[in-house]
Amino acid sequence: MMGKGQVRMHGQRHRGRMQGVTQTGFSLIEVVVALAVFSIGMLAIFSMQFSAIKTNAVGRGVTENITVATGKVERLMALPYTHADLLAGSHQVAQDADGIDNNLDGNVDEPGETGYLLVDWQIQDDCLGSDFQGHKCVQVHVSSNVNGKRVKEIRLDFIKANML
């Protein structure tokens, strides 16, 4: 029999307060703190993922612009020195005749096609001075516009020589 103030635990009698009993598991505060730390870590990971996605999209746009500009440079370099596209001044081809699928529907240069890429080029005759005649300096610009904002602009410069 146990008297008043005695507690039976694990087959042993104890007087007053329980002693020698170990707690197992986590308290509610420990669980909440662990979840808070885990949540902050997950938010950091998600933030890095969103940043990587945005950076990849920007890189894709720059790569696309450089590819289009390089293609235009190669086409201009292949033209004869006296071709109309190499006359001094500014040149721009309509978007429905520029060789680019501007509206990304799989068809190149449809009638009335508009899109986000603009290609233009400037020609200057004998830009290196009178000592170096028979050349043209060409600047090719490609800019991409998304929602009416100029997003990226690429400029490639080259010299077209009059090969005799």
Phi and psi in degrees as GROMACS dihedral restraints (atoms count N, CA, C in turn):
[ dihedral_restraints ]
;  ai    aj    ak    al  type     phi  dphi    fc
    3     4     5     6     1  -107.7    20    10
    4     5     6     7     1   143.6    20    10
    6     7     8     9     1   -88.5    20    10
    7     8     9    10     1   178.2    20    10
    9    10    11    12     1   -64.4    20    10
   10    11    12    13     1   133.9    20    10
   12    13    14    15     1    87.1    20    10
   13    14    15    16     1     4.0    20    10
   15    16    17    18     1  -105.0    20    10
   16    17    18    19     1   146.0    20    10
   18    19    20    21     1  -127.0    20    10
   19    20    21    22     1   135.4    20    10
   21    22    23    24     1   -96.6    20    10
   22    23    24    25     1   123.8    20    10
   24    25    26    27     1  -134.2    20    10
   25    26    27    28     1   129.6    20    10
   27    28    29    30     1    49.2    20    10
   28    29    30    31     1    38.4    20    10
   30    31    32    33     1    78.9    20    10
   31    32    33    34     1     8.5    20    10
   33    34    35    36     1  -120.2    20    10
   34    35    36    37     1   148.8    20    10
   36    37    38    39     1   -94.3    20    10
   37    38    39    40     1   133.8    20    10
   39    40    41    42     1  -128.8    20    10
   40    41    42    43     1   145.6    20    10
   42    43    44    45     1   -99.1    20    10
   43    44    45    46     1   135.5    20    10
   45    46    47    48     1    71.2    20    10
   46    47    48    49     1  -127.9    20    10
   48    49    50    51     1   -70.9    20    10
   49    50    51    52     1   150.5    20    10
   51    52    53    54     1   -76.0    20    10
   52    53    54    55     1   134.9    20    10
   54    55    56    57     1  -129.8    20    10
   55    56    57    58     1   147.9    20    10
   57    58    59    60     1    80.1    20    10
   58    59    60    61     1    11.4    20    10
   60    61    62    63     1   -95.5    20    10
   61    62    63    64     1   125.9    20    10
   63    64    65    66     1   -97.8    20    10
   64    65    66    67     1   142.4    20    10
   66    67    68    69     1   -89.1    20    10
   67    68    69    70     1   143.8    20    10
   69    70    71    72     1  -120.0    20    10
   70    71    72    73     1   154.6    20    10
   72    73    74    75     1    91.6    20    10
   73    74    75    76     1  -174.8    20    10
   75    76    77    78     1  -112.1    20    10
   76    77    78    79     1   148.8    20    10
   78    79    80    81     1   -80.8    20    10
   79    80    81    82     1   165.5    20    10
   81    82    83    84     1   -61.4    20    10
   82    83    84    85     1   -39.2    20    10
   84    85    86    87     1   -62.9    20    10
   85    86    87    88     1   -43.1    20    10
   87    88    89    90     1   -62.5    20    10
   88    89    90    91     1   -40.2    20    10
   90    91    92    93     1   -65.6    20    10
   91    92    93    94     1   -43.1    20    10
   93    94    95    96     1   -64.1    20    10
   94    95    96    97     1   -43.2    20    10
   96    97    98    99     1   -63.9    20    10
   97    98    99   100     1   -42.9    20    10
   99   100   101   102     1   -62.5    20    10
  100   101   102   103     1   -42.0    20    10
  102   103   104   105     1   -65.2    20    10
  103   104   105   106     1   -37.6    20    10
  105   106   107   108     1   -64.6    20    10
  106   107   108   109     1   -45.0    20    10
  108   109   110   111     1   -63.0    20    10
  109   110   111   112     1   -43.9    20    10
  111   112   113   114     1   -61.6    20    10
  112   113   114   115     1   -42.4    20    10
  114   115   116   117     1   -64.1    20    10
  115   116   117   118     1   -42.0    20    10
  117   118   119   120     1   -63.2    20    10
  118   119   120   121     1   -41.4    20    10
  120   121   122   123     1   -62.8    20    10
  121   122   123   124     1   -41.9    20    10
  123   124   125   126     1   -66.1    20    10
  124   125   126   127     1   -39.6    20    10
  126   127   128   129     1   -62.1    20    10
  127   128   129   130     1   -38.9    20    10
  129   130   131   132     1   -64.6    20    10
  130   131   132   133     1   -41.0    20    10
  132   133   134   135     1   -64.9    20    10
  133   134   135   136     1   -44.7    20    10
  135   136   137   138     1   -62.8    20    10
  136   137   138   139     1   -39.2    20    10
  138   139   140   141     1   -62.3    20    10
  139   140   141   142     1   -42.3    20    10
  141   142   143   144     1   -64.3    20    10
  142   143   144   145     1   -38.8    20    10
  144   145   146   147     1   -64.2    20    10
  145   146   147   148     1   -45.4    20    10
  147   148   149   150     1   -63.0    20    10
  148   149   150   151     1   -40.1    20    10
  150   151   152   153     1   -63.6    20    10
  151   152   153   154     1   -41.3    20    10
  153   154   155   156     1   -65.4    20    10
  154   155   156   157     1   -39.8    20    10
  156   157   158   159     1   -63.3    20    10
  157   158   159   160     1   -44.3    20    10
  159   160   161   162     1   -64.1    20    10
  160   161   162   163     1   -44.0    20    10
  162   163   164   165     1   -63.8    20    10
  163   164   165   166     1   -39.6    20    10
  165   166   167   168     1   -64.3    20    10
  166   167   168   169     1   -37.7    20    10
  168   169   170   171     1   -65.4    20    10
  169   170   171   172     1   -41.5    20    10
  171   172   173   174     1   -63.9    20    10
  172   173   174   175     1   -44.1    20    10
  174   175   176   177     1   -61.4    20    10
  175   176   177   178     1   -38.2    20    10
  177   178   179   180     1   -62.9    20    10
  178   179   180   181     1   -43.2    20    10
  180   181   182   183     1   -63.2    20    10
  181   182   183   184     1   -42.9    20    10
  183   184   185   186     1   -64.8    20    10
  184   185   186   187     1   -43.7    20    10
  186   187   188   189     1   -61.4    20    10
  187   188   189   190     1   -43.2    20    10
  189   190   191   192     1   -62.7    20    10
  190   191   192   193     1   -44.5    20    10
  192   193   194   195     1   -62.8    20    10
  193   194   195   196     1   -42.9    20    10
  195   196   197   198     1   -65.3    20    10
  196   197   198   199     1   -39.0    20    10
  198   199   200   201     1   -63.0    20    10
  199   200   201   202     1   -44.3    20    10
  201   202   203   204     1   -64.8    20    10
  202   203   204   205     1   -44.3    20    10
  204   205   206   207     1   -63.5    20    10
  205   206   207   208     1   -42.1    20    10
  207   208   209   210     1   -63.8    20    10
  208   209   210   211     1   -40.2    20    10
  210   211   212   213     1   -61.4    20    10
  211   212   213   214     1   -41.4    20    10
  213   214   215   216     1   -66.1    20    10
  214   215   216   217     1   -41.3    20    10
  216   217   218   219     1   -59.6    20    10
  217   218   219   220     1   -44.9    20    10
  219   220   221   222     1   -63.9    20    10
  220   221   222   223     1   -40.3    20    10
  222   223   224   225     1   -64.9    20    10
  223   224   225   226     1   -41.6    20    10
  225   226   227   228     1   -67.8    20    10
  226   227   228   229     1   -37.6    20    10
  228   229   230   231     1   -65.1    20    10
  229   230   231   232     1   -30.2    20    10
  231   232   233   234     1   -79.0    20    10
  232   233   234   235     1   -15.1    20    10
  234   235   236   237     1   -75.1    20    10
  235   236   237   238     1   153.5    20    10
  237   238   239   240     1   -63.7    20    10
  238   239   240   241     1   153.0    20    10
  240   241   242   243     1   -56.3    20    10
  241   242   243   244     1   -31.8    20    10
  243   244   245   246     1   -97.6    20    10
  244   245   246   247     1    10.7    20    10
  246   247   248   249     1   -62.0    20    10
  247   248   249   250     1   150.3    20    10
  249   250   251   252     1   -60.6    20    10
  250   251   252   253     1   -32.0    20    10
  252   253   254   255     1   -71.8    20    10
  253   254   255   256     1    -9.4    20    10
  255   256   257   258     1  -111.5    20    10
  256   257   258   259     1    15.4    20    10
  258   259   260   261     1   -75.4    20    10
  259   260   261   262     1   150.7    20    10
  261   262   263   264     1   -59.2    20    10
  262   263   264   265     1   140.1    20    10
  264   265   266   267     1   125.6    20    10
  265   266   267   268     1  -169.9    20    10
  267   268   269   270     1   -95.0    20    10
  268   269   270   271     1   144.0    20    10
  270   271   272   273     1  -135.0    20    10
  271   272   273   274     1   143.3    20    10
  273   274   275   276     1  -151.3    20    10
  274   275   276   277     1   136.7    20    10
  276   277   278   279     1   -99.0    20    10
  277   278   279   280     1   142.3    20    10
  279   280   281   282     1   -60.8    20    10
  280   281   282   283     1   149.1    20    10
  282   283   284   285     1   -64.2    20    10
  283   284   285   286     1   -22.4    20    10
  285   286   287   288     1   -88.8    20    10
  286   287   288   289     1    12.1    20    10
  288   289   290   291     1  -143.0    20    10
  289   290   291   292     1    21.9    20    10
  291   292   293   294     1   -98.4    20    10
  292   293   294   295     1     1.1    20    10
  294   295   296   297     1    77.8    20    10
  295   296   297   298     1    16.4    20    10
  297   298   299   300     1  -122.8    20    10
  298   299   300   301     1   140.9    20    10
  300   301   302   303     1   -82.6    20    10
  301   302   303   304     1    82.6    20    10
  303   304   305   306     1   -66.4    20    10
  304   305   306   307     1   -32.3    20    10
  306   307   308   309     1  -100.5    20    10
  307   308   309   310     1    10.3    20    10
  309   310   311   312     1    54.7    20    10
  310   311   312   313     1    40.2    20    10
  312   313   314   315     1  -105.7    20    10
  313   314   315   316     1     5.9    20    10
  315   316   317   318     1    92.7    20    10
  316   317   318   319     1    -5.0    20    10
  318   319   320   321     1  -115.3    20    10
  319   320   321   322     1   130.4    20    10
  321   322   323   324     1   -93.8    20    10
  322   323   324   325     1   134.1    20    10
  324   325   326   327     1    56.3    20    10
  325   326   327   328     1    54.2    20    10
  327   328   329   330     1   -77.5    20    10
  328   329   330   331     1   154.8    20    10
  330   331   332   333     1   -59.2    20    10
  331   332   333   334     1   130.6    20    10
  333   334   335   336     1    75.8    20    10
  334   335   336   337     1    12.3    20    10
  336   337   338   339     1   -66.7    20    10
  337   338   339   340     1   134.1    20    10
  339   340   341   342     1  -130.3    20    10
  340   341   342   343     1   161.4    20    10
  342   343   344   345     1  -169.4    20    10
  343   344   345   346     1  -160.6    20    10
  345   346   347   348     1   -98.6    20    10
  346   347   348   349     1    -7.3    20    10
  348   349   350   351     1  -102.9    20    10
  349   350   351   352     1   131.7    20    10
  351   352   353   354     1  -120.7    20    10
  352   353   354   355     1   129.7    20    10
  354   355   356   357     1  -120.3    20    10
  355   356   357   358     1   127.6    20    10
  357   358   359   360     1  -145.6    20    10
  358   359   360   361     1   164.0    20    10
  360   361   362   363     1  -149.5    20    10
  361   362   363   364     1   149.7    20    10
  363   364   365   366     1  -117.1    20    10
  364   365   366   367     1   139.5    20    10
  366   367   368   369     1  -119.0    20    10
  367   368   369   370     1   134.6    20    10
  369   370   371   372     1  -129.8    20    10
  370   371   372   373     1   124.3    20    10
  372   373   374   375     1   -77.1    20    10
  373   374   375   376     1   140.8    20    10
  375   376   377   378     1    45.0    20    10
  376   377   378   379     1    51.1    20    10
  378   379   380   381     1   -75.8    20    10
  379   380   381   382     1   -11.5    20    10
  381   382   383   384     1   -90.1    20    10
  382   383   384   385     1     1.7    20    10
  384   385   386   387     1   107.7    20    10
  385   386   387   388     1   171.7    20    10
  387   388   389   390     1   -71.1    20    10
  388   389   390   391     1   -20.2    20    10
  390   391   392   393     1   -71.0    20    10
  391   392   393   394     1   -21.7    20    10
  393   394   395   396     1  -121.6    20    10
  394   395   396   397     1    73.2    20    10
  396   397   398   399     1   -85.7    20    10
  397   398   399   400     1   158.6    20    10
  399   400   401   402     1    87.8    20    10
  400   401   402   403     1    37.0    20    10
  402   403   404   405     1  -145.7    20    10
  403   404   405   406     1   161.1    20    10
  405   406   407   408     1  -132.6    20    10
  406   407   408   409     1   134.9    20    10
  408   409   410   411     1   -93.0    20    10
  409   410   411   412     1   129.7    20    10
  411   412   413   414     1  -123.0    20    10
  412   413   414   415     1   132.1    20    10
  414   415   416   417     1  -118.5    20    10
  415   416   417   418     1   120.9    20    10
  417   418   419   420     1  -104.1    20    10
  418   419   420   421     1   125.8    20    10
  420   421   422   423     1  -112.4    20    10
  421   422   423   424     1   134.4    20    10
  423   424   425   426     1  -128.8    20    10
  424   425   426   427     1   123.9    20    10
  426   427   428   429     1  -126.4    20    10
  427   428   429   430     1   143.6    20    10
  429   430   431   432     1  -110.9    20    10
  430   431   432   433     1   131.7    20    10
  432   433   434   435     1  -116.2    20    10
  433   434   435   436     1   124.9    20    10
  435   436   437   438     1  -122.2    20    10
  436   437   438   439     1   124.1    20    10
  438   439   440   441     1    56.5    20    10
  439   440   441   442     1    36.7    20    10
  441   442   443   444     1    79.7    20    10
  442   443   444   445     1     0.5    20    10
  444   445   446   447     1  -104.9    20    10
  445   446   447   448     1   139.2    20    10
  447   448   449   450     1   -75.1    20    10
  448   449   450   451     1   116.1    20    10
  450   451   452   453     1   -90.3    20    10
  451   452   453   454     1   -56.8    20    10
  453   454   455   456     1  -137.8    20    10
  454   455   456   457     1   143.3    20    10
  456   457   458   459     1  -130.5    20    10
  457   458   459   460     1   129.2    20    10
  459   460   461   462     1  -116.7    20    10
  460   461   462   463     1   137.2    20    10
  462   463   464   465     1  -128.9    20    10
  463   464   465   466     1   125.8    20    10
  465   466   467   468     1  -116.7    20    10
  466   467   468   469     1   132.4    20    10
  468   469   470   471     1  -111.5    20    10
  469   470   471   472     1   141.6    20    10
  471   472   473   474     1  -153.6    20    10
  472   473   474   475     1   167.2    20    10
  474   475   476   477     1  -117.1    20    10
  475   476   477   478     1   127.7    20    10
  477   478   479   480     1  -101.0    20    10
  478   479   480   481     1   118.7    20    10
  480   481   482   483     1   -96.8    20    10
  481   482   483   484     1   148.6    20    10
  483   484   485   486     1   -85.5    20    10
  484   485   486   487     1    96.9    20    10
  486   487   488   489     1   -79.3    20    10
  487   488   489   490     1   122.2    20    10
